[in-house]
Amino acid sequence: MKILKITSSIALIAALSACGSAGTVARYAPLTTEVTATESVSIPRDYNVVDIRVNVPETLEVSEANRYLPVADIVWRGDPYGNRYEQIEAIFETGMTRGAAQMNGNRDVIVDIEVVKFHSLTEKTRYSFGGVHNIKFLMTVRDAETGVVIEEPHMVSANLDGYGGKQAIEAERIGQTQKVRITDHLSRVIVQQLSTPV
């Protein structure tokens, strides 16, 4: 009789354990599946850029002060003194158009660029220790046919190391001016921004 009770108890415990395990697995299975699916999603970009529209708002503050770090949105010395808004717009258009020309995907798009900051090096910084060309812009991607926004405006930081001292002088000597380096940099940035899967 005792053996029968012990055997029955063991069978009951085993049955309850099996039910408990099954319940636990079932309870957590959907969560695990959902997280895995979310992490593995990758949306490819397949763009052909038909137009790049650059806006350098005139509300951005310009500084011509020859200090190490002027407080302003726009600091630029790579062109002769003049309209800095137009000069920066031309740099963005040249660099990004050159970069986008390498893209020949299946979806025609228009890219809107709004410059937020273009803080390059002053003479004082360039001919001493150098620094960083601090470049930020908002980028929006639209369908070229419908105008519908494909990618909402998002901030892009496109900083570039700025040469200083002897390195800056040597770069100038071989034609690698600030303007050339930044234009080339922006051509690479636009390709990277529009090619990397979302």
C-alpha positions as CSV (number, residue, x, y, z in Angstrom):
1,M,0.0,0.0,0.0
2,K,2.9,2.4,0.9
3,I,4.6,1.6,-2.4
4,L,1.4,2.4,-4.3
5,K,1.1,5.8,-2.5
6,I,4.8,6.6,-3.2
7,T,4.5,5.7,-6.8
8,S,1.3,7.7,-7.2
9,S,2.9,10.7,-5.5
10,I,5.9,10.5,-7.9
11,A,3.7,10.3,-10.9
12,L,1.6,13.2,-9.7
13,I,4.8,15.4,-9.1
14,A,6.1,14.5,-12.5
15,A,2.9,15.4,-14.2
16,L,2.7,18.7,-12.4
17,S,6.3,19.5,-13.3
18,A,5.7,18.8,-16.9
19,C,2.7,21.1,-16.9
20,G,4.6,23.8,-15.1
21,S,7.4,23.7,-17.7
22,A,5.1,23.7,-20.6
23,G,3.3,26.7,-19.1
24,T,6.5,28.6,-18.7
25,V,7.7,28.0,-22.2
26,A,4.4,29.0,-23.7
27,R,4.2,32.1,-21.6
28,Y,7.6,33.5,-22.8
29,A,7.7,32.2,-26.4
30,P,5.9,35.2,-28.0
31,L,8.1,37.7,-26.3
32,T,11.3,36.0,-27.3
33,T,10.1,35.7,-30.9
34,E,9.0,39.3,-31.1
35,V,12.4,40.6,-29.8
36,T,14.3,38.5,-32.3
37,A,12.2,39.6,-35.2
38,T,12.5,43.3,-34.2
39,E,16.3,43.0,-33.9
40,S,16.7,41.4,-37.3
41,V,14.6,43.8,-39.3
42,S,16.8,45.8,-41.8
43,I,15.2,48.1,-44.4
44,P,17.4,48.5,-47.5
45,R,17.6,51.9,-49.2
46,D,17.5,51.7,-53.0
47,Y,17.7,55.4,-54.0
48,N,18.5,57.3,-57.1
49,V,18.9,61.0,-56.1
50,V,17.4,63.3,-58.7
51,D,17.7,66.5,-56.8
52,I,19.4,67.9,-53.7
53,R,17.9,71.0,-52.2
54,V,20.2,72.9,-49.8
55,N,18.9,75.6,-47.4
56,V,21.3,77.7,-45.3
57,P,18.9,79.7,-43.2
58,E,19.9,83.4,-42.8
59,T,18.9,83.1,-39.2
60,L,22.2,81.3,-38.5
61,E,24.7,83.7,-36.9
62,V,27.9,84.3,-38.8
63,S,31.2,85.3,-37.1
64,E,34.3,86.8,-38.8
65,A,36.2,87.1,-35.5
66,N,39.7,85.7,-35.6
67,R,39.5,83.8,-32.3
68,Y,40.2,80.2,-31.4
69,L,36.5,79.4,-30.9
70,P,34.1,82.2,-32.0
71,V,30.5,81.7,-30.7
72,A,28.5,81.5,-33.9
73,D,26.6,79.0,-36.1
74,I,28.7,79.8,-39.2
75,V,32.5,80.3,-39.2
76,W,34.1,80.0,-42.6
77,R,37.5,81.2,-44.0
78,G,37.9,78.9,-47.0
79,D,36.6,81.4,-49.4
80,P,37.4,85.2,-49.8
81,Y,35.2,87.4,-47.5
82,G,31.7,87.5,-48.9
83,N,28.2,86.0,-48.4
84,R,28.9,83.0,-46.2
85,Y,25.4,81.6,-46.6
86,E,25.9,81.4,-50.4
87,Q,29.4,80.0,-50.1
88,I,28.3,77.2,-47.7
89,E,25.3,76.4,-49.8
90,A,27.6,76.0,-52.8
91,I,29.9,73.6,-50.9
92,F,27.0,71.4,-49.8
93,E,25.5,71.4,-53.3
94,T,28.8,70.5,-55.0
95,G,29.9,67.9,-52.5
96,M,26.5,66.1,-52.1
97,T,25.6,66.2,-55.8
98,R,29.0,64.6,-56.6
99,G,28.4,61.9,-54.0
100,A,24.8,61.3,-55.0
101,A,25.8,60.8,-58.6
102,Q,27.3,57.5,-57.6
103,M,23.9,56.2,-56.5
104,N,21.7,54.6,-59.1
105,G,19.0,52.7,-57.2
106,N,15.4,52.0,-58.3
107,R,13.6,54.7,-56.3
108,D,13.9,58.3,-57.4
109,V,14.2,60.6,-54.5
110,I,14.7,64.3,-53.6
111,V,17.0,65.1,-50.6
112,D,16.3,68.3,-48.6
113,I,19.3,69.5,-46.6
114,E,19.0,72.3,-44.0
115,V,22.3,73.4,-42.5
116,V,22.2,73.8,-38.8
117,K,25.9,74.5,-38.1
118,F,29.0,75.0,-40.2
119,H,31.7,75.9,-37.8
120,S,35.1,75.6,-39.5
121,L,38.5,76.9,-38.4
122,T,39.5,80.5,-38.0
123,E,43.0,81.6,-39.2
124,K,44.2,81.6,-35.6
125,T,43.2,78.0,-35.0
126,R,44.3,76.8,-38.4
127,Y,47.8,78.1,-38.2
128,S,48.3,76.9,-34.6
129,F,47.0,73.6,-33.4
130,G,44.0,72.8,-35.7
131,G,40.7,71.6,-34.5
132,V,37.4,70.2,-35.9
133,H,35.2,71.3,-38.7
134,N,31.9,71.1,-36.9
135,I,29.1,70.4,-39.5
136,K,25.5,69.6,-38.7
137,F,22.5,69.4,-40.9
138,L,18.9,68.2,-41.0
139,M,18.2,65.7,-43.8
140,T,14.8,64.8,-45.3
141,V,14.2,62.3,-48.1
142,R,11.1,62.5,-50.3
143,D,9.7,60.5,-53.1
144,A,10.6,62.4,-56.3
145,E,7.3,61.6,-58.0
146,T,4.8,62.2,-55.2
147,G,6.8,64.4,-52.8
148,V,5.8,62.2,-49.9
149,V,8.3,62.1,-47.1
150,I,10.1,58.7,-47.0
151,E,12.5,59.6,-44.2
152,E,11.5,62.2,-41.7
153,P,13.9,65.1,-41.0
154,H,16.8,63.8,-38.9
155,M,20.0,65.4,-37.6
156,V,23.3,64.4,-39.2
157,S,26.6,65.2,-37.6
158,A,29.3,65.3,-40.2
159,N,32.4,66.5,-38.3
160,L,35.8,66.4,-39.9
161,D,39.3,66.9,-38.4
162,G,40.8,70.2,-39.3
163,Y,44.5,70.4,-39.9
164,G,46.6,72.9,-38.0
165,G,50.1,74.3,-38.1
166,K,52.6,72.6,-40.5
167,Q,50.0,70.0,-41.5
168,A,47.7,72.7,-42.7
169,I,50.4,74.5,-44.6
170,E,51.5,71.2,-46.3
171,A,47.9,70.4,-47.1
172,E,47.5,73.8,-48.8
173,R,50.7,73.2,-50.8
174,I,49.3,70.0,-52.4
175,G,45.8,71.5,-53.0
176,Q,44.0,70.0,-50.0
177,T,42.5,73.3,-48.9
178,Q,39.7,73.4,-46.3
179,K,37.2,73.8,-49.1
180,V,38.5,70.8,-51.0
181,R,38.6,68.6,-48.0
182,I,35.1,69.5,-46.7
183,T,33.6,69.2,-50.2
184,D,35.1,65.7,-50.6
185,H,33.9,64.8,-47.1
186,L,30.3,65.8,-47.8
187,S,30.3,63.7,-51.0
188,R,31.2,60.7,-48.8
189,V,28.7,61.6,-46.1
190,I,25.7,61.7,-48.4
191,V,26.5,58.3,-49.9
192,Q,26.9,56.8,-46.4
193,Q,23.7,58.4,-45.1
194,L,21.6,57.2,-48.1
195,S,23.2,53.8,-48.5
196,T,23.3,52.3,-45.0
197,P,20.2,50.1,-44.3
198,V,17.8,51.6,-41.9
